[in-house]
Amino acid sequence: MNLLLLIAILYYLRRNLESKTLLPEWDKIFVRGMIVSFILFGLQFSFSPFKEVLNWVSYGAIFYLIYLSLKNPVFKPVKTLVYAVIPYIMIEFIADLTDVINKPFYEEWEFFFESASFFAFIWMIAMLFVNNKQRKALEKERQNALEDQKRLQISESMKAALEVQVAERTRELMGQKESLEKVLEDLRATQTQLIHAEKMASLGELTAGIAHEIQNPLNFVNNFSEVNNELFLELKEELDNGDIDEVKAIAADIEQNLQKISHHGKRADAIVKGMLQHSRSSGLHKEMTDINALADEYFRLAYHGLRAKDKTFNAKLNSEFDENAGSINVIAQDIGRVILNLITNAFYAVDEKRKSGLEGYEPTVTVSTKRKAAAGEEDELIQISVKDNGSGIPQGVLDKIFQPFFTTKPTGQGTGLGLSMSYDIITAHGGEFKVETKEGEGSEFIILLPVS
């Protein structure tokens, strides 16, 4: 029985240690031990005299295994097996030793020895069962830990790879950011140049009109100056002749001519000042401005400016100014720039329709002003309207006309900033900018400015 127990212990130790901490030399020892134990077990039945000797030899081998298991760290995973075997082997050893030393005592207490051995055997089986269950649980936990470790390693490797990718992507984005910043800087410079070009274009339109407008007062100044020169010669002759009445009449004519020269000189001065104001940048202070006078002046200047560039251009000009419009507090040159831009666009629209050869068509542009009450409010509004009977604005582009750089004109004929700048100017004045159009019939741009 002890030899079988020895074989079982050797097998159990080898099986539970073979994939963990068991070294090759220990594996050989366990295998040889099991072989020797099987041989001894066979001899025990073949040679009866050796039965008792082999029994005590098996005790020695078992105790030696127990000693090794408790002392050597290699056997730490199977110490539970050792603790399970110790009670059973000790009871069996004490029983056999008592049988040899004092047989009568053993026979008297044999039942108790057998009972203790039986319970120790049950204890050993139970402990082995529990140990096996715990071992499987520990093995499962170990496998889970290994899998977690593998997943952690995979996560770490993925994290490292992602960090590399993020670093590369960051470098790419930084490069793109620098490129975009340069592009943005170039766009801003281009936008500044285009805005300046738009201002210069409107200034060119205005200058052409001013050149025509200023020519009239200059002609009057020159003509009256020549007349005065002739009158001075006559005055000298009459003084020599002593005709005082004629001298007074000539002097009165000279005085009247000088007043006209002064009047037309001031008119020329006002036109030049208007041109200078228009060429300045926005940012000047607001001032009370007669809207009717402003609209009328820029209406005529826009027309003469276009006529100066294109002698074939002609259009019917309608002005419908409300006498009650009065003056409002605005930056005159900015509002003038808006009116000039709208009128120039209207002239362009009617001229393009005229060039299409439509029979019976008469190009017409109407500029009107009106003082009206704001809807649902006590404040009043000044409405400035520029209307044409051109081809109108297609519905597909109507939502884009106030966007910067959008234009329906051919390349080279427009910057696409006129309406955008005009919209910004009107909005900055607290006003509204609206458009009403119908394809084939024309468009009307409406400006609403608060009086207060």
Rosetta blueprint (number, residue, H / E / L):
1 M L
2 N H
3 L H
4 L H
5 L H
6 L H
7 I H
8 A H
9 I H
10 L H
11 Y H
12 Y H
13 L H
14 R H
15 R H
16 N H
17 L H
18 E L
19 S L
20 K L
21 T L
22 L L
23 L L
24 P H
25 E H
26 W H
27 D H
28 K H
29 I H
30 F H
31 V H
32 R H
33 G H
34 M H
35 I H
36 V H
37 S H
38 F H
39 I H
40 L H
41 F H
42 G H
43 L H
44 Q H
45 F H
46 S H
47 F L
48 S H
49 P H
50 F H
51 K H
52 E H
53 V H
54 L H
55 N H
56 W H
57 V H
58 S H
59 Y H
60 G H
61 A H
62 I H
63 F H
64 Y H
65 L H
66 I H
67 Y H
68 L H
69 S H
70 L H
71 K H
72 N L
73 P H
74 V H
75 F H
76 K H
77 P H
78 V H
79 K H
80 T H
81 L H
82 V H
83 Y H
84 A H
85 V H
86 I H
87 P H
88 Y H
89 I H
90 M H
91 I H
92 E H
93 F H
94 I H
95 A H
96 D H
97 L H
98 T H
99 D H
100 V H
101 I H
102 N L
103 K H
104 P H
105 F H
106 Y H
107 E H
108 E H
109 W L
110 E H
111 F H
112 F H
113 F H
114 E H
115 S H
116 A H
117 S H
118 F H
119 F H
120 A H
121 F H
122 I H
123 W H
124 M H
125 I H
126 A H
127 M H
128 L H
129 F H
130 V H
131 N H
132 N H
133 K H
134 Q H
135 R H
136 K H
137 A H
138 L H
139 E H
140 K H
141 E H
142 R H
143 Q H
144 N H
145 A H
146 L H
147 E H
148 D H
149 Q H
150 K H
151 R H
152 L H
153 Q H
154 I H
155 S H
156 E H
157 S H
158 M H
159 K H
160 A H
161 A H
162 L H
163 E H
164 V H
165 Q H
166 V H
167 A H
168 E H
169 R H
170 T H
171 R H
172 E H
173 L H
174 M H
175 G H
176 Q H
177 K H
178 E H
179 S H
180 L H
181 E H
182 K H
183 V H
184 L H
185 E H
186 D H
187 L H
188 R H
189 A H
190 T H
191 Q H
192 T H
193 Q H
194 L H
195 I H
196 H H
197 A H
198 E H
199 K H
200 M H
201 A H
202 S H
203 L H
204 G H
205 E H
206 L H
207 T H
208 A H
209 G H
210 I H
211 A H
212 H H
213 E H
214 I H
215 Q H
216 N H
217 P H
218 L H
219 N H
220 F H
221 V H
222 N H
223 N H
224 F H
225 S H
226 E H
227 V H
228 N H
229 N H
230 E H
231 L H
232 F H
233 L H
234 E H
235 L H
236 K H
237 E H
238 E H
239 L H
240 D H
241 N H
242 G L
243 D L
244 I H
245 D H
246 E H
247 V H
248 K H
249 A H
250 I H
251 A H
252 A H
253 D H
254 I H
255 E H
256 Q H
257 N H
258 L H
259 Q H
260 K H
261 I H
262 S H
263 H H
264 H H
265 G H
266 K H
267 R H
268 A H
269 D H
270 A H
271 I H
272 V H
273 K H
274 G H
275 M H
276 L H
277 Q H
278 H H
279 S H
280 R L
281 S L
282 S L
283 G L
284 L L
285 H L
286 K L
287 E E
288 M E
289 T E
290 D E
291 I H
292 N H
293 A H
294 L H
295 A H
296 D H
297 E H
298 Y H
299 F H
300 R H
301 L H
302 A H
303 Y H
304 H H
305 G H
306 L H
307 R H
308 A H
309 K H
310 D L
311 K L
312 T L
313 F L
314 N L
315 A L
316 K E
317 L E
318 N E
319 S E
320 E E
321 F L
322 D L
323 E L
324 N L
325 A L
326 G L
327 S E
328 I E
329 N E
330 V E
331 I L
332 A H
333 Q H
334 D H
335 I H
336 G H
337 R H
338 V H
339 I H
340 L H
341 N H
342 L H
343 I H
344 T H
345 N H
346 A H
347 F H
348 Y H
349 A H
350 V H
351 D H
352 E H
353 K H
354 R H
355 K H
356 S L
357 G L
358 L L
359 E L
360 G L
361 Y L
362 E L
363 P L
364 T E
365 V E
366 T E
367 V E
368 S E
369 T E
370 K E
371 R E
372 K E
373 A E
374 A L
375 A L
376 G L
377 E L
378 E L
379 D L
380 E E
381 L E
382 I E
383 Q E
384 I E
385 S E
386 V E
387 K E
388 D E
389 N L
390 G L
391 S L
392 G L
393 I L
394 P L
395 Q L
396 G L
397 V L
398 L H
399 D H
400 K H
401 I L
402 F L
403 Q L
404 P L
405 F L
406 F L
407 T L
408 T L
409 K L
410 P L
411 T L
412 G L
413 Q L
414 G L
415 T L
416 G L
417 L L
418 G H
419 L H
420 S H
421 M H
422 S H
423 Y H
424 D H
425 I H
426 I H
427 T H
428 A H
429 H L
430 G L
431 G L
432 E E
433 F E
434 K E
435 V E
436 E E
437 T E
438 K E
439 E L
440 G L
441 E L
442 G E
443 S E
444 E E
445 F E
446 I E
447 I E
448 L E
449 L E
450 P E
451 V L
452 S L
